[in-house]
Every structure is written in C-alpha cells, then in structure tokens.
Amino acid sequence: MKLTDPERKLVERINAAAMLAQTERWCAINSGTGNLDGLARQAAELADAFAALPGGIELREPAAVTAIDAAGNDVPLAHGRHLVLRVRPEADRRFLLTGHMDTVYCADHPFQAARWLDDDTLNAPGAADMKGGITVMLAALRSFEASAAAASVGYDVLVNSDEETGSLSSAALIAELARGKVAALTYEPSALPDGTLAHARGGSGNYSVVVTGRSAHAGRNPEEGRNALVAAADLALALAALRDADLGVNPARIDGGSANNVVPDHAVLRFNIRPKTQDAMEKFTRDFLALLRDIETRHEVHTRVSGGISRPPKPVDAGAARLFELVRRTGADLGQAIGWRANGGVCDGNNIAMQGVPVVDTMGVRGGAIHSPDEYLIVPSLAERAALSALVLHRLTTEGLA
C-alpha cells in the first residue's frame, strides 16, 4: 500500500468490532420513514454517537409536505427530524457528508430481526441501506479528526429521515448545506456487492393528476357526463407512449370511479418518470403540458397536477470525475479495486450535484438485496469502507481535487 505514515495511522484507528456492534444496535431500531417514534429513537442514538465529533449537533424540523389522497385532497405528510452536525463552520474549505436514518420497512413489516447468513454476511433491516453506511461515515470522521490535517478544514453532516420517500421534507436543507462545499460524500451502499460505485444517475419525479369530470346516470343520460376515469386512463396511455431511450415513464395507479351505473366525475392518476438527462427532463415537461391540454379538450374535464421532479439527473462533470478518480486511486492504495457504472436509481447525491458540488454517493458498505427481506451487509466492508473514507477525506484536505 502506498500510504504515508499519517495515512497508515488513519487506517489503524478503525475499530471493526465496534463498528459491527453499532450497526447491529441501529438495525434493531425500526426507523421506517413513517414510523415517527422509531425515527425519534434512531435520531437520539445518532445524536449521542456523533457527539464524539467536535461541532454542534441539532435536530432540524422537517419542512411541510403534502400529498394527494384518493379523493384528490391535499393531506399533510408527517416526517421525522433531520440530524445536522456542523464542524468548523468558519473554515475556508468545507465538505458535506450525508446519510439517511430511515428505511423502507414500516413498523409492522415482517422483516424486523437480524440473522447471520454466514460468518461475513449479516441479513438485517437497514444493514446495507444505510445504517451500516452511517457507521462507516462516523468511523471515518472519528479517524480523520484524530489527524493533524483535520483542523484545516470543516464539514457538515446531514442524516435525514425521509430519503426513502424522496427527501421531500429535507430537500431545502440538503441544498442549504451543499452550497459552497468543495466536495461531498454520501453513504448509500455500493452499486454492486464488489464495491462498484454508482457514477452518473438519472433523475426521478412523482406526479399525481386529479381529473374532475361530471357525473351522470350511466343509463338515462350518459351523454351529459364527463368520465374522469376514462380521461385518466387515456392520459396514462399517452404518458406511457412518451417512453424512449432517455425517459422512463411508469403510470402506476388510478384511484376513482363510483357505482357501475354512475359516470365517474373523479379520478387520480399517479405516475413516475425517470429522465436520464436534463434535456429529457425539460422535453417531458413540455410534452406533459401538451398532453394535459389535449385531455382537457377532448374529454371536457379539468386537471390539477401535484408533484414533480424531486431528483434531477446527476451527470458526472469534470469536478466529479476528479473526485471519482481520487476515490479510485485511494482504494487502490488500500488494496481495494474500485470501479463505477451508471445507475438508474436516485438518491440525495442527485440533490447535491444540482448545487454544482462534486459528489460520490455510494461510499457506504458492500451488500445487496436492499429494499427486501433479503437485504444483507458484507461485514468486512464496514472497516474497508471506513478506511477508504478516512483516507479520501485526508487526501481531499492535503491534496484537493486539482
């Protein structure tokens, strides 16, 4: 390994056994995005753990978020608080590190307990996505803080409570903390179990379209009705036809309808889009508006749109390419072969890149089968990835991205 003496000390400070114990403890806490009690417990544990670092910790209130219910009404969505740690905010050069405390497993989900699949593989809710990743972040920062280089830079840490549902209540906070940062690291699990990083990412947007027609008797005077359900179905087919190589469109659900002898005057269409590029995102917006006008004209209905793009596409610009190369070279010096590939998923790295900040967003553990009861963590990767992050932070500080 091509490490200096200070760099070797960074690696030697990593305590693998303590990292595993911490990850297991956190995985035992159900912190599904909607489980506010569980999120509060997890946030308190995180606040205690991150208090080992210098700086001030606060739990930020979530921004107000609403959703459209089946009746087409705006209803509030409750979220947990977001943990923020600010270290040396006066420093000229500062980094951002982010993770999320929420999981996809709700309080009554059957997947609640951990089990060992073999000596190196732990199956547990959130083990890879991303309680193991938060453990990696904290261990790396603790090791970095013990180095002489740390005093010359600052950083912010954000662990939000709503990443799994789009970070709607933390998006403004992510943007606030990202602005002006030299670089950012996010602790999603690696794109593949071998440690491959996610490179460029597409974007994502979720939409609800409330369609209002006019009810009538299906037998006596159907011609006086305006069928909202048919209009919503027509719109769903038209949206599906927009799919191409640069745009995914997934009509997912239609709520609405009434008795069989009533022309339905109400429907709600829900769909997701996945633009690969900024141009594809902008083209969709134009095409979508044109489709709405056409549906309203032909079906004589009214439409109301809620939602939109929550995560823009994340290209890899020159600054991000330099950060990826620094991570690759650092991994090689640690004996870790690290590659990358484009990824169709989205995460808070999309939001960070939108602020013009170079980001690598899969610095977390190696593992797989996330978002399923088969989710697993490759346990040796806890120490591996903590060493990688600690050394990347050190080299960002001593070498920069030039």
C-alpha positions in Angstrom: 0.0 0.0 0.0 1.3 3.4 -1.0 0.4 5.2 2.3 2.3 7.8 4.3 2.8 7.3 8.0 -0.2 9.7 8.8 -2.4 7.8 6.4 -1.4 4.4 8.0 -2.5 5.8 11.3 -5.9 6.7 9.9 -6.5 3.1 8.9 -5.1 1.7 12.2 -7.7 3.7 14.2 -10.6 1.9 12.6 -12.3 -0.4 15.1 -14.1 -3.1 13.1 -15.7 -4.8 16.2 -17.1 -1.5 17.5 -18.5 -0.7 14.0 -20.3 -4.0 13.8 -21.8 -3.7 17.3 -23.0 -0.2 16.5 -24.6 -1.3 13.2 -26.4 -4.2 14.8 -27.8 -1.9 17.5 -29.1 0.5 15.0 -30.6 -2.2 12.8 -32.6 -3.3 15.8 -34.5 0.0 15.7 -37.3 0.2 13.3 -37.0 3.5 11.5 -39.3 3.2 8.6 -40.0 6.6 7.0 -43.4 6.7 8.5 -42.5 5.4 12.0 -42.0 8.7 13.8 -41.4 7.1 17.2 -38.7 4.8 15.7 -37.1 7.7 13.8 -37.0 9.8 17.0 -35.3 6.9 18.8 -32.8 6.5 15.9 -32.1 10.2 15.8 -31.4 10.3 19.5 -28.9 7.4 19.1 -27.3 9.2 16.2 -27.0 12.4 18.2 -25.3 10.5 21.0 -22.9 8.8 18.6 -22.0 11.8 16.6 -21.3 13.8 19.8 -17.9 12.1 19.7 -17.0 14.6 17.0 -16.4 18.4 17.5 -19.0 20.9 16.5 -22.7 21.5 17.2 -25.5 18.9 16.7 -29.1 19.9 16.1 -32.2 18.1 15.1 -33.9 20.1 12.4 -37.6 20.1 11.9 -38.9 18.7 8.6 -40.3 21.0 6.0 -44.0 20.8 5.4 -45.0 18.2 2.8 -48.4 17.4 1.4 -49.7 14.6 -0.8 -52.8 13.9 -2.8 -55.2 11.3 -1.3 -57.6 9.1 -3.2 -60.3 11.8 -3.1 -58.0 14.3 -4.7 -57.4 16.3 -1.5 -54.1 17.7 -0.2 -53.2 16.0 3.0 -50.1 16.6 5.2 -47.4 14.0 5.4 -45.5 13.8 8.8 -41.8 13.2 8.8 -39.1 12.8 11.4 -36.5 15.4 12.3 -33.1 15.6 10.5 -29.8 15.4 12.2 -27.2 18.1 11.3 -23.7 18.4 12.7 -21.6 21.4 11.8 -17.8 21.2 12.4 -15.6 24.3 12.0 -18.1 26.3 10.0 -15.6 29.2 9.8 -13.2 27.1 7.7 -12.4 28.3 4.1 -12.7 24.7 2.7 -15.6 22.6 3.8 -17.0 19.2 2.9 -20.5 17.6 3.1 -21.2 14.1 4.3 -24.8 12.8 4.1 -26.8 9.7 5.0 -30.3 8.7 5.9 -31.7 7.1 9.0 -35.0 5.9 7.5 -35.6 2.5 5.9 -38.3 1.1 3.7 -39.5 -1.3 6.4 -42.6 0.1 8.3 -43.3 -0.6 11.9 -45.5 -3.7 11.2 -43.3 -5.1 8.3 -42.4 -8.8 9.0 -38.7 -8.0 8.4 -37.6 -6.8 11.8 -34.8 -9.1 13.1 -31.2 -9.7 12.2 -29.7 -13.1 11.4 -26.3 -14.3 10.2 -26.2 -15.9 6.8 -22.5 -16.9 7.2 -19.5 -15.6 9.2 -19.2 -12.5 6.9 -22.8 -11.8 6.0 -25.5 -10.1 8.1 -29.1 -10.1 7.0 -30.9 -7.2 8.8 -33.3 -4.4 8.0 -31.3 -1.3 7.0 -27.9 -3.1 7.4 -26.7 -2.0 3.9 -29.2 0.8 3.2 -27.9 2.5 5.2 -27.3 2.0 8.9 -24.0 0.3 8.0 -23.3 3.3 5.8 -23.8 5.8 8.7 -21.5 3.6 10.8 -18.9 3.9 8.1 -19.3 7.7 7.9 -18.9 8.1 11.7 -15.9 5.8 12.0 -14.2 7.6 9.1 -14.8 11.1 10.6 -13.5 10.0 14.0 -10.3 8.7 12.5 -9.9 11.8 10.3 -10.5 14.1 13.3 -7.5 12.5 15.1 -5.2 13.6 12.3 -3.3 16.8 12.2 -4.8 17.7 8.8 -8.4 17.8 10.1 -8.0 21.2 11.8 -7.5 23.0 8.5 -11.0 22.1 7.0 -14.6 22.0 8.2 -17.6 19.9 7.2 -21.3 19.4 7.7 -23.0 16.1 8.3 -26.7 15.6 7.4 -28.6 12.4 8.3 -32.1 12.9 7.1 -35.3 11.0 7.9 -37.0 10.8 4.5 -34.6 9.8 1.8 -36.5 6.6 1.0 -39.6 8.6 0.0 -37.7 11.3 -2.0 -36.3 13.6 0.7 -39.2 16.0 0.2 -39.0 17.4 3.7 -35.2 17.7 3.6 -34.6 18.9 0.0 -34.2 22.5 1.0 -31.9 21.5 3.9 -29.7 19.4 1.5 -29.4 22.4 -0.9 -28.6 24.8 2.0 -25.8 22.5 3.3 -24.4 21.7 -0.1 -23.9 25.2 -1.3 -20.2 26.2 -1.3 -18.8 22.8 -0.4 -15.6 21.6 -2.0 -16.8 18.0 -2.3 -19.4 15.7 -0.9 -19.6 12.0 0.1 -22.9 10.2 0.5 -23.1 6.8 2.2 -25.6 4.7 0.1 -24.4 1.1 -0.3 -22.2 0.3 -3.2 -23.9 -0.3 -6.6 -22.7 -3.9 -6.6 -21.5 -6.2 -3.9 -17.9 -6.0 -5.1 -17.8 -2.3 -4.2 -18.6 -0.7 -7.6 -19.7 2.9 -7.2 -22.7 4.5 -8.8 -21.5 7.0 -11.4 -23.9 9.1 -13.4 -27.5 8.8 -12.3 -30.8 9.6 -14.0 -33.5 11.7 -12.3 -36.9 10.9 -10.8 -40.2 12.6 -10.4 -43.5 11.6 -8.9 -46.8 13.1 -10.1 -50.5 12.9 -9.2 -53.0 14.3 -11.6 -56.5 15.0 -10.2 -59.1 14.7 -13.0 -62.5 16.3 -12.5 -65.4 15.4 -14.8 -69.1 15.5 -14.5 -71.3 12.7 -13.0 -74.4 11.4 -14.8 -76.7 8.3 -14.8 -75.0 5.7 -16.9 -78.3 4.6 -18.4 -80.6 7.6 -18.6 -78.2 10.4 -19.6 -74.7 9.3 -20.0 -74.1 11.9 -22.7 -74.3 14.6 -20.1 -71.5 13.0 -18.0 -67.8 13.6 -18.5 -66.0 10.4 -17.5 -63.0 11.3 -15.4 -61.8 7.7 -15.1 -61.7 7.3 -18.9 -59.8 10.6 -19.2 -57.3 9.4 -16.6 -56.8 6.1 -18.4 -56.3 8.0 -21.7 -53.7 10.2 -20.1 -52.0 7.1 -18.7 -51.7 5.6 -22.1 -50.4 8.8 -23.6 -47.8 9.2 -20.9 -46.6 5.6 -21.5 -46.2 6.4 -25.1 -43.6 9.1 -24.2 -41.1 6.4 -23.1 -37.9 6.5 -25.1 -34.2 5.7 -24.5 -33.7 8.8 -22.4 -37.0 8.8 -20.5 -38.8 6.2 -18.4 -42.5 6.7 -17.7 -44.4 4.4 -15.3 -48.2 5.0 -14.9 -48.6 3.3 -11.5 -52.2 3.7 -10.2 -55.6 5.2 -10.9 -57.9 6.0 -8.0 -61.5 6.8 -8.7 -64.8 5.6 -10.0 -68.2 5.0 -8.4 -71.2 2.7 -8.8 -71.5 0.9 -12.1 -74.5 3.0 -13.1 -72.7 6.3 -12.5 -70.5 8.2 -14.9 -67.5 8.9 -12.6 -66.6 12.5 -12.1 -63.4 12.0 -10.3 -60.1 10.1 -10.7 -56.5 10.5 -9.6 -53.6 9.2 -11.8 -50.3 8.6 -10.2 -47.1 8.1 -12.2 -43.3 8.2 -12.0 -40.8 9.5 -14.6 -37.0 8.7 -14.9 -35.3 11.2 -17.2 -31.6 10.3 -17.9 -30.7 13.8 -18.9 -31.6 17.5 -18.3 -32.8 17.7 -21.9 -35.1 14.7 -21.4 -36.5 16.2 -18.3 -37.2 19.5 -20.0 -38.8 17.8 -23.0 -41.0 15.8 -20.7 -42.3 18.9 -19.1 -43.3 20.4 -22.4 -44.9 17.2 -23.7 -46.8 16.7 -20.4 -48.3 20.1 -20.5 -49.4 19.5 -24.1 -51.0 16.2 -23.1 -52.9 17.8 -20.3 -54.4 20.4 -22.7 -55.3 17.7 -25.1 -57.0 15.5 -22.5 -58.9 18.5 -21.1 -60.1 19.5 -24.6 -61.1 16.1 -25.9 -62.7 14.8 -22.6 -64.1 18.1 -21.4 -62.5 17.6 -18.0 -60.4 19.7 -15.6 -57.0 18.5 -14.4 -54.8 19.6 -11.4 -51.2 18.4 -11.1 -49.3 17.8 -7.9 -45.7 16.7 -7.5 -42.9 17.0 -10.0 -39.2 16.3 -10.3 -37.7 15.7 -6.9 -34.3 14.5 -8.0 -32.8 15.9 -11.2 -30.4 13.8 -13.3 -26.9 13.7 -11.9 -24.3 13.9 -14.7 -20.6 13.5 -13.9 -18.8 16.8 -14.7 -15.1 17.5 -14.5 -15.0 18.1 -10.8 -17.0 14.9 -10.0 -14.7 12.9 -12.4 -11.7 14.1 -10.4 -13.4 13.1 -7.1 -14.1 9.6 -8.5 -10.5 9.3 -9.6 -9.3 10.3 -6.1 -11.6 7.6 -4.6 -10.4 5.0 -7.2 -6.7 5.8 -6.5 -7.2 5.8 -2.8 -8.9 2.4 -3.0 -6.1 1.0 -5.0 -3.6 2.1 -2.3 -5.7 0.3 0.2 -5.9 -2.9 -1.9 -9.5 -2.2 -2.9 -10.3 -2.4 -6.6 -13.0 0.2 -7.2 -14.8 0.8 -10.4 -18.1 2.6 -11.3 -21.0 2.4 -13.6 -24.1 4.5 -14.5 -27.1 3.8 -12.3 -30.8 4.1 -12.8 -31.6 4.7 -9.1 -31.7 8.1 -7.4 -30.6 9.4 -4.0 -29.5 12.5 -2.2 -26.4 12.6 -4.4 -28.7 13.9 -7.2 -29.8 16.8 -5.0 -26.2 17.6 -4.0 -24.9 17.6 -7.6 -27.7 20.0 -8.5 -25.8 22.6 -6.4 -22.6 22.1 -8.5 -20.8 20.1 -5.9 -18.7 17.1 -6.8 -20.2 14.1 -5.1 -19.6 10.3 -4.8 -22.8 8.9 -3.4 -22.1 5.2 -2.8 -19.4 5.4 -0.2 -21.3 3.1 2.1 -20.9 -0.7 2.7 -20.8 -3.5 0.3 -24.0 -5.6 0.4 -27.2 -6.2 -1.6 -30.9 -7.1 -1.9 -31.8 -3.7 -0.5 -35.5 -2.9 0.0 -36.3 -6.5 0.6 -36.2 -9.0 3.5 -33.1 -10.5 1.9 -31.1 -7.2 2.5 -27.6 -8.1 3.6 -24.3 -6.4 4.7 -20.9 -7.9 3.9 -19.4 -7.3 7.3 -15.7 -6.9 6.5 -16.7 -3.9 4.3 -17.5 -1.8 7.4 -13.8 -1.4 8.1 -12.8 -1.4 4.5 -15.1 1.5 3.5 -14.3 3.4 6.7 -10.6 3.3 5.9 -11.4 4.4 2.3 -13.5 7.4 3.5 -11.0 8.4 6.2 -8.2 8.4 3.6 -10.3 10.2 1.0 -11.1 13.0 3.5 -7.4 13.2 4.4 -6.3 13.5 0.7 -9.1 15.9 -0.1 -7.6 18.0 2.7 -3.9 17.7 1.9 -4.1 17.3 -2.0 -7.5 18.8 -3.0 -9.1 17.9 -6.4 -6.8 19.8 -8.7 
